[in-house]
């Protein structure tokens, strides 16, 4: 069973294909910023009738390090659920979990 769906990554739309249960794709982008660096990592996996999408962002800015991680899931029947303003049929992702860390906020006791 092969599934195809659209994602918006690095300023453009990309058509992704996962060919069988357990198949996965990953993508990473980032680099220096005016205050440090930023990296965005994406991972998609076809698993048990759904696609799992893990998003991980981390970097460093003027306040120190930070990271964010989220896990989304979309049943294969919802991979082309709604049309976005650019005319692409997009997945209906449901957030399963998320967490974040901020070095400055932690040091300040937040």
Secondary structure by P-SEA (a helix, b strand, c coil): cccccccccccbbbbbbbcccccbbbbbbcccccccbbbbbbbbbbcccbbbbbbbbbbccccccbbbbbbbbbccccccccccccccccccccccccccccaaaaaacc
